[in-house]
Amino acid sequence: MAKDVIVVVQRDALPSDKESLDILLVSTTGEYPVKTYRDVPSVEAVYGPDGPCPNAKVVRKATTLLNQGKTSLADTLVGKFKIVSFAPPSASPAETAVLTIEFATDEVYETPIPSGKILYARIGGDDKAVVQLTTTEEISDMAALAPLFAGASFEKGGKTYAAAVEGAKVTFTATEGGEADTIPELIDIYEDEALSVGVSTVATIQFVNGVNAVSAPDNLINAIKKFQSDEDNDWYYLMTDKDDDEYVKALAKFAEASEPSEAELGAGVEDHRKFYMGQTCNKEFASETARAAVIYTEEQYLSEEPDASYTGNVAPFYPRSVTWKFKRPQDGNADTSEGIKLISLPKLTEGERNALLENHVNYLTEEYKRQYVKNGTCLNGEFIDVVLGGDWLAKRMRDLLYDILLANANINYDDAGFGLIATAVLQALAEAVDNNIIAVDPESKSGVYTVTIPKYADSTEEQRRNRVMPDITWEALLSGAIHQVKTKGVLRASL
């Protein structure tokens, strides 16, 4: 029975935590589970010399990541980050493809195959992969076919397969390693070269494909991907303890590939894009990849961990967009009793500086007795703040849309429903203006963006039947410090 008096008390929601870059630091000195850290002592307890997974480089990175309070222009510092450790990566050799054919041992020919008979074995249904066999004695059972394959070989997909025989089993092994064209598990034996008169054949066939050789950096990427799928994909910004060019390039490509295309999103691929920050001592380092930034320093200064210093110095602004140029990363591991120490200034010729700029590699410079990082770019030349801002906008718009869909018992397929869905776009763009991601018109003081909200009349019969609303399209002018870049997007929703 319903009560006559009902009292509901509502409280204002508590303020949400400040957004951060969700930093993941990857160690490669031994397996240790992912954990969130907020201070250096807790990192030293695991990665210090007496910890279960010693890694002095990770301790230095954590220290400098947190200790940017003297030079950062942000009103806060990095408060937490995750660390996970994998086994030291190593290269994996190539493995060869193998096709096994095991003839039945209990099948007898009523009419034996005579000695001196030439037979033709077609492998995998491929008329080009044919092995010629010659009987040396009368064949009365199928198992006796196996020895005829001794020394035989065939070609498939550019690889040669050579046979070895053991009893009724024939094993064809590729003579070179690596992934091969799949071979259908079929074998047919014929009496004639035209492959028209068949010989009864009963056999169990299995094909096991080969595996390409995998470099140590790629095996590290595979470990990260497995960690994503099996344990934790709730992170965005990536650093590792690897500085060698081959690792930095592989990690940059991993980050670039993490952003799904529109076709992949339409096919159901989830958007878990990443951003990688690395460091190098190679003055000629080049890798034209997006979603990755690299900072140069001299080899003797790599231990200052400039990638972590740079991150700790600028990341606390997030989600507010600021230029990553003109920042002054602090050497967080240095003794500051004698004053503030920035990361060390590399000695570069004019030509070397120009080469770094052409390759979009960041570095600490000194101009008119002022030291700062230039140019705050990704390896493809895009500015770091533009990438971070665009990623935040995509995530925020998606989160707001899910909030609307989950908070409403039903959203009608009509103009009003489309307008409700569009509030996710409008709110995200308005917040992007507040965070300096989208430019502001100097006269109207409003954000420079447009949103096109479809009408019910714009929808097709198929869209109505499947409850898929027409696309909401938008265009905005990103505000990246003194440079401005247009961006546009599509929001697609099913009601």
One Martini backbone bead per residue (centre of mass of N, CA, C, O) as a GRO file, in nm:
protein
  495
    1MET     BB    1   0.095   0.036   0.023
    2ALA     BB    2   0.075   0.354  -0.009
    3LYS     BB    3   0.195   0.634   0.116
    4ASP     BB    4   0.097   0.954   0.233
    5VAL     BB    5   0.404   1.006   0.318
    6ILE     BB    6   0.679   1.170   0.145
    7VAL     BB    7   1.039   1.200   0.192
    8VAL     BB    8   1.282   1.395   0.008
    9VAL     BB    9   1.641   1.416   0.019
   10GLN     BB   10   1.868   1.649  -0.124
   11ARG     BB   11   2.201   1.671  -0.243
   12ASP     BB   12   2.468   1.800  -0.332
   13ALA     BB   13   2.711   1.735  -0.528
   14LEU     BB   14   3.013   1.649  -0.531
   15PRO     BB   15   3.298   1.735  -0.633
   16SER     BB   16   3.497   1.661  -0.873
   17ASP     BB   17   3.773   1.558  -0.979
   18LYS     BB   18   4.049   1.641  -1.116
   19GLU     BB   19   4.171   1.630  -1.411
   20SER     BB   20   4.384   1.397  -1.583
   21LEU     BB   21   4.618   1.214  -1.785
   22ASP     BB   22   4.665   0.927  -1.707
   23ILE     BB   23   4.944   0.796  -1.613
   24LEU     BB   24   5.188   0.566  -1.766
   25LEU     BB   25   5.448   0.359  -1.637
   26VAL     BB   26   5.703   0.161  -1.791
   27SER     BB   27   5.854  -0.134  -1.694
   28THR     BB   28   6.161  -0.371  -1.767
   29THR     BB   29   6.262  -0.558  -1.483
   30GLY     BB   30   5.989  -0.703  -1.425
   31GLU     BB   31   5.722  -0.847  -1.288
   32TYR     BB   32   5.453  -0.609  -1.206
   33PRO     BB   33   5.188  -0.478  -1.091
   34VAL     BB   34   4.960  -0.254  -1.111
   35LYS     BB   35   4.990   0.088  -0.972
   36THR     BB   36   4.918   0.349  -0.760
   37TYR     BB   37   5.091   0.665  -0.728
   38ARG     BB   38   5.189   0.961  -0.496
   39ASP     BB   39   5.494   0.886  -0.421
   40VAL     BB   40   5.823   0.808  -0.382
   41PRO     BB   41   5.833   0.593  -0.152
   42SER     BB   42   5.633   0.395  -0.295
   43VAL     BB   43   5.823   0.347  -0.535
   44GLU     BB   44   6.078   0.251  -0.376
   45ALA     BB   45   5.943  -0.007  -0.251
   46VAL     BB   46   5.956  -0.141  -0.548
   47TYR     BB   47   6.207   0.018  -0.731
   48GLY     BB   48   6.414  -0.008  -0.544
   49PRO     BB   49   6.692  -0.182  -0.434
   50ASP     BB   50   6.482  -0.338  -0.211
   51GLY     BB   51   6.286  -0.421  -0.411
   52PRO     BB   52   6.109  -0.645  -0.621
   53CYS     BB   53   6.167  -0.409  -0.878
   54PRO     BB   54   6.435  -0.287  -0.976
   55ASN     BB   55   6.439   0.079  -1.089
   56ALA     BB   56   6.604   0.366  -1.116
   57LYS     BB   57   6.457   0.506  -1.354
   58VAL     BB   58   6.173   0.508  -1.233
   59VAL     BB   59   6.242   0.672  -0.985
   60ARG     BB   60   6.336   0.922  -1.137
   61LYS     BB   61   6.077   0.977  -1.289
   62ALA     BB   62   5.895   1.010  -1.045
   63THR     BB   63   6.050   1.241  -0.913
   64THR     BB   64   6.038   1.446  -1.156
   65LEU     BB   65   5.730   1.444  -1.192
   66LEU     BB   66   5.676   1.572  -0.894
   67ASN     BB   67   5.937   1.788  -0.915
   68GLN     BB   68   5.788   2.106  -1.035
   69GLY     BB   69   5.730   2.354  -0.827
   70LYS     BB   70   5.946   2.590  -0.928
   71THR     BB   71   5.853   2.601  -1.265
   72SER     BB   72   5.567   2.572  -1.272
   73LEU     BB   73   5.257   2.735  -1.391
   74ALA     BB   74   5.091   2.571  -1.235
   75ASP     BB   75   4.854   2.524  -0.955
   76THR     BB   76   4.975   2.232  -0.979
   77LEU     BB   77   5.041   1.881  -0.953
   78VAL     BB   78   5.123   1.578  -0.982
   79GLY     BB   79   4.939   1.322  -0.798
   80LYS     BB   80   4.922   1.071  -1.008
   81PHE     BB   81   5.019   0.727  -1.100
   82LYS     BB   82   5.119   0.460  -1.306
   83ILE     BB   83   5.270   0.128  -1.259
   84VAL     BB   84   5.430  -0.111  -1.478
   85SER     BB   85   5.579  -0.446  -1.508
   86PHE     BB   86   5.800  -0.611  -1.723
   87ALA     BB   87   5.970  -0.811  -1.887
   88PRO     BB   88   6.238  -0.826  -2.054
   89PRO     BB   89   6.279  -0.757  -2.369
   90SER     BB   90   6.279  -0.981  -2.656
   91ALA     BB   91   6.356  -1.156  -2.916
   92SER     BB   92   6.180  -1.343  -3.171
   93PRO     BB   93   6.185  -1.604  -3.353
   94ALA     BB   94   6.115  -1.765  -3.618
   95GLU     BB   95   5.848  -1.968  -3.740
   96THR     BB   96   5.743  -2.255  -3.892
   97ALA     BB   97   5.560  -2.405  -4.120
   98VAL     BB   98   5.313  -2.684  -4.087
   99LEU     BB   99   5.240  -2.999  -4.260
  100THR     BB  100   5.026  -3.271  -4.180
  101ILE     BB  101   5.016  -3.626  -4.286
  102GLU     BB  102   4.789  -3.893  -4.192
  103PHE     BB  103   4.750  -4.204  -4.273
  104ALA     BB  104   4.560  -4.460  -4.289
  105THR     BB  105   4.597  -4.797  -4.131
  106ASP     BB  106   4.287  -4.936  -4.214
  107GLU     BB  107   4.329  -4.904  -4.535
  108VAL     BB  108   4.235  -5.105  -4.818
  109TYR     BB  109   4.314  -5.222  -5.132
  110GLU     BB  110   4.156  -5.415  -5.356
  111THR     BB  111   4.342  -5.270  -5.574
  112PRO     BB  112   4.647  -5.260  -5.614
  113ILE     BB  113   4.928  -5.069  -5.651
  114PRO     BB  114   5.164  -5.071  -5.864
  115SER     BB  115   5.471  -5.095  -5.955
  116GLY     BB  116   5.586  -4.793  -6.106
  117LYS     BB  117   5.383  -4.584  -6.024
  118ILE     BB  118   5.247  -4.272  -6.107
  119LEU     BB  119   5.181  -4.003  -5.881
  120TYR     BB  120   4.950  -3.731  -5.774
  121ALA     BB  121   4.988  -3.477  -5.525
  122ARG     BB  122   4.747  -3.260  -5.390
  123ILE     BB  123   4.792  -2.964  -5.210
  124GLY     BB  124   4.530  -2.787  -5.083
  125GLY     BB  125   4.390  -2.770  -5.379
  126ASP     BB  126   4.658  -2.706  -5.547
  127ASP     BB  127   4.768  -2.726  -5.876
  128LYS     BB  128   5.072  -2.620  -5.796
  129ALA     BB  129   5.075  -2.830  -5.542
  130VAL     BB  130   5.261  -3.084  -5.674
  131VAL     BB  131   5.337  -3.431  -5.612
  132GLN     BB  132   5.560  -3.671  -5.721
  133LEU     BB  133   5.503  -4.025  -5.737
  134THR     BB  134   5.679  -4.351  -5.681
  135THR     BB  135   5.648  -4.677  -5.698
  136THR     BB  136   5.845  -4.972  -5.566
  137GLU     BB  137   5.578  -5.114  -5.483
  138GLU     BB  138   5.317  -5.259  -5.378
  139ILE     BB  139   4.998  -5.109  -5.296
  140SER     BB  140   4.759  -5.205  -5.029
  141ASP     BB  141   4.786  -4.943  -4.845
  142MET     BB  142   4.774  -4.617  -4.730
  143ALA     BB  143   5.028  -4.610  -4.546
  144ALA     BB  144   5.224  -4.671  -4.800
  145LEU     BB  145   5.229  -4.371  -4.910
  146ALA     BB  146   5.425  -4.215  -4.728
  147PRO     BB  147   5.717  -4.302  -4.834
  148LEU     BB  148   5.683  -4.151  -5.116
  149PHE     BB  149   5.756  -3.851  -4.979
  150ALA     BB  150   6.046  -3.876  -4.976
  151GLY     BB  151   6.197  -3.568  -5.064
  152ALA     BB  152   5.968  -3.393  -5.098
  153SER     BB  153   5.817  -3.096  -5.266
  154PHE     BB  154   5.674  -2.759  -5.232
  155GLU     BB  155   5.495  -2.464  -5.344
  156LYS     BB  156   5.380  -2.178  -5.132
  157GLY     BB  157   5.375  -1.849  -5.119
  158GLY     BB  158   5.708  -1.852  -5.158
  159LYS     BB  159   5.732  -2.136  -5.020
  160THR     BB  160   5.915  -2.414  -4.909
  161TYR     BB  161   5.828  -2.765  -4.879
  162ALA     BB  162   5.953  -3.030  -4.678
  163ALA     BB  163   5.982  -3.376  -4.639
  164ALA     BB  164   5.892  -3.603  -4.370
  165VAL     BB  165   5.915  -3.949  -4.257
  166GLU     BB  166   5.682  -4.136  -4.023
  167GLY     BB  167   5.550  -4.378  -4.128
  168ALA     BB  168   5.220  -4.247  -4.186
  169LYS     BB  169   5.383  -3.971  -4.163
  170VAL     BB  170   5.375  -3.639  -4.303
  171THR     BB  171   5.619  -3.364  -4.298
  172PHE     BB  172   5.577  -3.031  -4.382
  173THR     BB  173   5.845  -2.789  -4.401
  174ALA     BB  174   5.948  -2.491  -4.396
  175THR     BB  175   6.260  -2.348  -4.502
  176GLU     BB  176   6.124  -2.085  -4.376
  177GLY     BB  177   6.038  -1.851  -4.177
  178GLY     BB  178   5.716  -1.755  -4.104
  179GLU     BB  179   5.449  -1.637  -4.229
  180ALA     BB  180   5.191  -1.802  -4.415
  181ASP     BB  181   5.005  -1.933  -4.630
  182THR     BB  182   4.728  -2.088  -4.620
  183ILE     BB  183   4.658  -2.441  -4.587
  184PRO     BB  184   4.452  -2.653  -4.679
  185GLU     BB  185   4.312  -2.956  -4.539
  186LEU     BB  186   4.429  -3.116  -4.817
  187ILE     BB  187   4.425  -3.436  -5.013
  188ASP     BB  188   4.513  -3.545  -5.347
  189ILE     BB  189   4.514  -3.845  -5.551
  190TYR     BB  190   4.660  -3.931  -5.871
  191GLU     BB  191   4.716  -4.102  -6.189
  192ASP     BB  192   4.725  -3.818  -6.333
  193GLU     BB  193   4.840  -3.512  -6.447
  194ALA     BB  194   4.535  -3.395  -6.482
  195LEU     BB  195   4.366  -3.462  -6.230
  196SER     BB  196   4.110  -3.699  -6.287
  197VAL     BB  197   4.223  -3.970  -6.142
  198GLY     BB  198   4.145  -4.106  -5.851
  199VAL     BB  199   4.267  -4.186  -5.523
  200SER     BB  200   4.206  -4.329  -5.247
  201THR     BB  201   4.182  -4.103  -4.951
  202VAL     BB  202   4.291  -4.127  -4.602
  203ALA     BB  203   4.334  -3.835  -4.386
  204THR     BB  204   4.517  -3.647  -4.150
  205ILE     BB  205   4.507  -3.287  -4.135
  206GLN     BB  206   4.760  -3.023  -4.051
  207PHE     BB  207   4.787  -2.665  -3.999
  208VAL     BB  208   5.077  -2.465  -3.900
  209ASN     BB  209   5.165  -2.165  -3.864
  210GLY     BB  210   5.377  -1.926  -3.879
  211VAL     BB  211   5.622  -1.695  -3.733
  212ASN     BB  212   5.735  -1.403  -3.699
  213ALA     BB  213   5.969  -1.207  -3.630
  214VAL     BB  214   6.040  -1.040  -3.312
  215SER     BB  215   6.111  -0.768  -3.169
  216ALA     BB  216   6.165  -0.622  -2.875
  217PRO     BB  217   5.978  -0.376  -2.911
  218ASP     BB  218   5.730  -0.543  -3.010
  219ASN     BB  219   5.710  -0.709  -2.746
  220LEU     BB  220   5.640  -0.466  -2.574
  221ILE     BB  221   5.382  -0.394  -2.722
  222ASN     BB  222   5.243  -0.667  -2.668
  223ALA     BB  223   5.241  -0.632  -2.360
  224ILE     BB  224   5.067  -0.378  -2.356
  225LYS     BB  225   4.821  -0.498  -2.504
  226LYS     BB  226   4.765  -0.720  -2.298
  227PHE     BB  227   4.722  -0.527  -2.064
  228GLN     BB  228   4.479  -0.387  -2.186
  229SER     BB  229   4.291  -0.647  -2.229
  230ASP     BB  230   4.337  -0.791  -1.926
  231GLU     BB  231   4.360  -0.525  -1.712
  232ASP     BB  232   4.446  -0.209  -1.831
  233ASN     BB  233   4.283   0.089  -2.008
  234ASP     BB  234   4.295   0.336  -1.781
  235TRP     BB  235   4.477   0.521  -1.993
  236TYR     BB  236   4.692   0.769  -2.182
  237TYR     BB  237   4.976   0.837  -2.074
  238LEU     BB  238   5.311   0.752  -2.201
  239MET     BB  239   5.588   0.584  -2.038
  240THR     BB  240   5.934   0.475  -2.035
  241ASP     BB  241   6.263   0.303  -1.987
  242LYS     BB  242   6.304   0.363  -2.302
  243ASP     BB  243   6.561   0.524  -2.537
  244ASP     BB  244   6.585   0.378  -2.778
  245ASP     BB  245   6.502   0.423  -3.096
  246GLU     BB  246   6.339   0.157  -3.145
  247TYR     BB  247   6.143   0.213  -2.910
  248VAL     BB  248   6.040   0.496  -2.970
  249LYS     BB  249   5.919   0.427  -3.248
  250ALA     BB  250   5.728   0.200  -3.157
  251LEU     BB  251   5.566   0.374  -2.951
  252ALA     BB  252   5.472   0.587  -3.153
  253LYS     BB  253   5.311   0.390  -3.333
  254PHE     BB  254   5.122   0.290  -3.116
  255ALA     BB  255   4.986   0.562  -3.064
  256GLU     BB  256   4.890   0.621  -3.351
  257ALA     BB  257   4.710   0.345  -3.367
  258SER     BB  258   4.497   0.417  -3.126
  259GLU     BB  259   4.332   0.575  -3.335
  260PRO     BB  260   4.034   0.549  -3.458
  261SER     BB  261   3.851   0.524  -3.715
  262GLU     BB  262   3.547   0.571  -3.845
  263ALA     BB  263   3.519   0.276  -3.939
  264GLU     BB  264   3.596   0.144  -3.669
  265LEU     BB  265   3.374   0.274  -3.502
  266GLY     BB  266   3.140   0.157  -3.678
  267ALA     BB  267   3.248  -0.150  -3.603
  268GLY     BB  268   3.312  -0.121  -3.265
  269VAL     BB  269   3.556   0.029  -3.191
  270GLU     BB  270   3.723   0.141  -2.933
  271ASP     BB  271   3.819   0.445  -2.766
  272HIS     BB  272   4.187   0.422  -2.678
  273ARG     BB  273   4.368   0.660  -2.683
  274LYS     BB  274   4.714   0.766  -2.709
  275PHE     BB  275   5.012   0.914  -2.543
  276TYR     BB  276   5.358   0.978  -2.621
  277MET     BB  277   5.662   1.009  -2.419
  278GLY     BB  278   5.997   1.085  -2.513
  279GLN     BB  279   6.356   1.012  -2.543
  280THR     BB  280   6.673   1.153  -2.677
  281CYS     BB  281   7.032   1.145  -2.816
  282ASN     BB  282   6.944   1.192  -3.114
  283LYS     BB  283   6.992   1.444  -3.349
  284GLU     BB  284   6.847   1.251  -3.596
  285PHE     BB  285   6.575   1.208  -3.507
  286ALA     BB  286   6.303   1.021  -3.681
  287SER     BB  287   5.926   1.032  -3.671
  288GLU     BB  288   5.628   1.054  -3.856
  289THR     BB  289   5.430   1.080  -3.586
  290ALA     BB  290   5.153   1.060  -3.408
  291ARG     BB  291   5.094   1.093  -3.063
  292ALA     BB  292   5.402   1.204  -3.032
  293ALA     BB  293   5.672   1.298  -2.808
  294VAL     BB  294   6.010   1.440  -2.819
  295ILE     BB  295   6.308   1.473  -2.621
  296TYR     BB  296   6.617   1.625  -2.617
  297THR     BB  297   6.943   1.494  -2.512
  298GLU     BB  298   7.216   1.419  -2.376
  299GLU     BB  299   7.339   1.124  -2.276
  300GLN     BB  300   7.431   1.229  -1.980
  301TYR     BB  301   7.107   1.342  -1.941
  302LEU     BB  302   6.899   1.103  -1.933
  303SER     BB  303   6.886   1.078  -1.612
  304GLU     BB  304   6.684   1.335  -1.593
  305GLU     BB  305   6.423   1.279  -1.738
  306PRO     BB  306   6.276   1.486  -1.952
  307ASP     BB  307   6.000   1.356  -2.002
  308ALA     BB  308   5.905   1.380  -1.703
  309SER     BB  309   5.958   1.678  -1.661
  310TYR     BB  310   5.776   1.786  -1.883
  311THR     BB  311   5.519   1.654  -1.782
  312GLY     BB  312   5.517   1.769  -1.485
  313ASN     BB  313   5.512   2.076  -1.586
  314VAL     BB  314   5.232   2.057  -1.786
  315ALA     BB  315   5.003   1.848  -1.714
  316PRO     BB  316   4.841   2.005  -1.479
  317PHE     BB  317   4.658   2.176  -1.678
  318TYR     BB  318   4.476   1.963  -1.720
  319PRO     BB  319   4.242   2.047  -1.963
  320ARG     BB  320   4.394   2.289  -2.007
  321SER     BB  321   4.513   2.480  -2.266
  322VAL     BB  322   4.865   2.473  -2.342
  323THR     BB  323   5.163   2.548  -2.423
  324TRP     BB  324   5.475   2.357  -2.458
  325LYS     BB  325   5.605   2.607  -2.490
  326PHE     BB  326   5.810   2.785  -2.272
  327LYS     BB  327   5.915   2.566  -2.086
  328ARG     BB  328   6.070   2.470  -1.742
  329PRO     BB  329   6.215   2.202  -1.669
  330GLN     BB  330   6.293   2.020  -1.390
  331ASP     BB  331   6.541   1.874  -1.198
  332GLY     BB  332   6.409   1.651  -0.973
  333ASN     BB  333   6.704   1.517  -0.869
  334ALA     BB  334   6.815   1.771  -0.771
  335ASP     BB  335   6.987   1.985  -0.573
  336THR     BB  336   6.816   2.283  -0.437
  337SER     BB  337   7.000   2.440  -0.225
  338GLU     BB  338   7.138   2.623  -0.476
  339GLY     BB  339   6.885   2.601  -0.651
  340ILE     BB  340   6.749   2.604  -0.944
  341LYS     BB  341   6.722   2.318  -1.178
  342LEU     BB  342   6.736   2.250  -1.483
  343ILE     BB  343   6.758   2.096  -1.736
  344SER     BB  344   6.999   2.033  -1.942
  345LEU     BB  345   7.190   2.204  -2.170
  346PRO     BB  346   7.244   2.157  -2.485
  347LYS     BB  347   7.499   2.123  -2.728
  348LEU     BB  348   7.434   2.322  -3.018
  349THR     BB  349   7.413   2.372  -3.331
  350GLU     BB  350   7.247   2.524  -3.572
  351GLY     BB  351   7.208   2.266  -3.742
  352GLU     BB  352   7.101   2.084  -3.511
  353ARG     BB  353   6.854   2.253  -3.444
  354ASN     BB  354   6.725   2.237  -3.724
  355ALA     BB  355   6.695   1.929  -3.730
  356LEU     BB  356   6.505   1.906  -3.489
  357LEU     BB  357   6.282   2.089  -3.605
  358GLU     BB  358   6.230   1.926  -3.866
  359ASN     BB  359   6.165   1.659  -3.670
  360HIS     BB  360   6.001   1.748  -3.414
  361VAL     BB  361   6.211   1.797  -3.177
  362ASN     BB  362   6.255   1.857  -2.861
  363TYR     BB  363   6.423   2.131  -2.669
  364LEU     BB  364   6.656   2.292  -2.493
  365THR     BB  365   6.693   2.646  -2.480
  366GLU     BB  366   6.884   2.957  -2.553
  367GLU     BB  367   6.754   3.298  -2.532
  368TYR     BB  368   6.857   3.565  -2.399
  369LYS     BB  369   6.898   3.404  -2.119
  370ARG     BB  370   6.661   3.198  -2.199
  371GLN     BB  371   6.508   2.907  -2.081
  372TYR     BB  372   6.353   2.660  -2.307
  373VAL     BB  373   6.110   2.489  -2.475
  374LYS     BB  374   6.134   2.357  -2.806
  375ASN     BB  375   5.799   2.350  -2.966
  376GLY     BB  376   5.565   2.163  -2.871
  377THR     BB  377   5.575   1.883  -3.045
  378CYS     BB  378   5.510   1.650  -3.254
  379LEU     BB  379   5.648   1.434  -3.492
  380ASN     BB  380   5.437   1.569  -3.718
  381GLY     BB  381   5.403   1.893  -3.603
  382GLU     BB  382   5.203   1.892  -3.401
  383PHE     BB  383   5.058   2.018  -3.133
  384ILE     BB  384   5.013   1.903  -2.824
  385ASP     BB  385   4.758   2.070  -2.738
  386VAL     BB  386   4.583   1.982  -2.976
  387VAL     BB  387   4.570   1.681  -2.915
  388LEU     BB  388   4.470   1.692  -2.624
  389GLY     BB  389   4.216   1.859  -2.684
  390GLY     BB  390   4.080   1.667  -2.886
  391ASP     BB  391   4.066   1.424  -2.692
  392TRP     BB  392   3.896   1.553  -2.475
  393LEU     BB  393   3.653   1.617  -2.652
  394ALA     BB  394   3.582   1.327  -2.730
  395LYS     BB  395   3.542   1.221  -2.441
  396ARG     BB  396   3.334   1.427  -2.336
  397MET     BB  397   3.115   1.379  -2.547
  398ARG     BB  398   3.075   1.079  -2.485
  399ASP     BB  399   3.005   1.101  -2.184
  400LEU     BB  400   2.754   1.287  -2.217
  401LEU     BB  401   2.589   1.097  -2.390
  402TYR     BB  402   2.569   0.865  -2.188
  403ASP     BB  403   2.431   1.027  -1.969
  404ILE     BB  404   2.173   1.079  -2.130
  405LEU     BB  405   2.093   0.781  -2.196
  406LEU     BB  406   2.090   0.690  -1.882
  407ALA     BB  407   1.886   0.928  -1.768
  408ASN     BB  408   1.679   0.821  -1.988
  409ALA     BB  409   1.417   0.617  -2.053
  410ASN     BB  410   1.347   0.809  -2.309
  411ILE     BB  411   1.412   0.891  -2.661
  412ASN     BB  412   1.276   1.045  -2.899
  413TYR     BB  413   1.207   1.022  -3.253
  414ASP     BB  414   1.279   1.354  -3.272
  415ASP     BB  415   1.350   1.677  -3.247
  416ALA     BB  416   1.372   1.670  -2.936
  417GLY     BB  417   1.567   1.431  -2.918
  418PHE     BB  418   1.793   1.554  -3.087
  419GLY     BB  419   1.835   1.798  -2.899
  420LEU     BB  420   1.924   1.635  -2.653
  421ILE     BB  421   2.173   1.506  -2.780
  422ALA     BB  422   2.311   1.786  -2.858
  423THR     BB  423   2.398   1.873  -2.569
  424ALA     BB  424   2.666   1.721  -2.570
  425VAL     BB  425   2.804   1.900  -2.777
  426LEU     BB  426   2.755   2.181  -2.655
  427GLN     BB  427   2.889   2.131  -2.380
  428ALA     BB  428   3.168   2.043  -2.476
  429LEU     BB  429   3.232   2.307  -2.632
  430ALA     BB  430   3.198   2.499  -2.393
  431GLU     BB  431   3.422   2.368  -2.220
  432ALA     BB  432   3.646   2.411  -2.431
  433VAL     BB  433   3.645   2.713  -2.401
  434ASP     BB  434   3.718   2.723  -2.096
  435ASN     BB  435   3.994   2.541  -2.173
  436ASN     BB  436   4.125   2.667  -2.441
  437ILE     BB  437   4.057   2.487  -2.702
  438ILE     BB  438   3.861   2.701  -2.798
  439ALA     BB  439   3.806   2.970  -2.957
  440VAL     BB  440   3.764   3.327  -2.922
  441ASP     BB  441   3.580   3.585  -2.997
  442PRO     BB  442   3.683   3.914  -2.959
  443GLU     BB  443   3.389   4.042  -2.975
  444SER     BB  444   3.175   3.824  -2.850
  445LYS     BB  445   3.315   3.608  -2.648
  446SER     BB  446   3.273   3.349  -2.814
  447GLY     BB  447   3.272   3.057  -2.941
  448VAL     BB  448   3.424   2.898  -3.231
  449TYR     BB  449   3.127   2.745  -3.329
  450THR     BB  450   2.940   2.480  -3.495
  451VAL     BB  451   2.602   2.333  -3.509
  452THR     BB  452   2.432   2.051  -3.661
  453ILE     BB  453   2.092   1.979  -3.629
  454PRO     BB  454   1.885   1.749  -3.696
  455LYS     BB  455   1.595   1.636  -3.849
  456TYR     BB  456   1.348   1.422  -3.896
  457ALA     BB  457   1.333   1.483  -4.208
  458ASP     BB  458   1.642   1.377  -4.253
  459SER     BB  459   1.556   1.100  -4.223
  460THR     BB  460   1.547   0.772  -4.287
  461GLU     BB  461   1.387   0.479  -4.295
  462GLU     BB  462   1.624   0.312  -4.186
  463GLN     BB  463   1.690   0.489  -3.942
  464ARG     BB  464   1.414   0.458  -3.805
  465ARG     BB  465   1.414   0.150  -3.782
  466ASN     BB  466   1.713   0.164  -3.620
  467ARG     BB  467   1.740   0.427  -3.440
  468VAL     BB  468   1.909   0.629  -3.626
  469MET     BB  469   2.045   0.920  -3.623
  470PRO     BB  470   2.145   1.175  -3.762
  471ASP     BB  471   2.406   1.360  -3.798
  472ILE     BB  472   2.612   1.546  -3.593
  473THR     BB  473   2.761   1.849  -3.677
  474TRP     BB  474   3.094   2.002  -3.634
  475GLU     BB  475   3.273   2.323  -3.586
  476ALA     BB  476   3.608   2.433  -3.492
  477LEU     BB  477   3.837   2.659  -3.328
  478LEU     BB  478   4.138   2.603  -3.238
  479SER     BB  479   4.335   2.697  -2.944
  480GLY     BB  480   4.693   2.734  -2.999
  481ALA     BB  481   4.762   2.984  -2.887
  482ILE     BB  482   4.883   3.155  -3.172
  483HIS     BB  483   4.750   2.915  -3.299
  484GLN     BB  484   4.515   2.791  -3.557
  485VAL     BB  485   4.274   2.517  -3.579
  486LYS     BB  486   4.071   2.328  -3.750
  487THR     BB  487   3.773   2.145  -3.653
  488LYS     BB  488   3.589   1.832  -3.691
  489GLY     BB  489   3.268   1.650  -3.647
  490VAL     BB  490   3.092   1.348  -3.533
  491LEU     BB  491   2.767   1.250  -3.414
  492ARG     BB  492   2.656   0.919  -3.325
  493ALA     BB  493   2.320   0.778  -3.264
  494SER     BB  494   2.128   0.547  -3.072
  495LEU     BB  495   1.773   0.511  -2.960
   0.00000   0.00000   0.00000
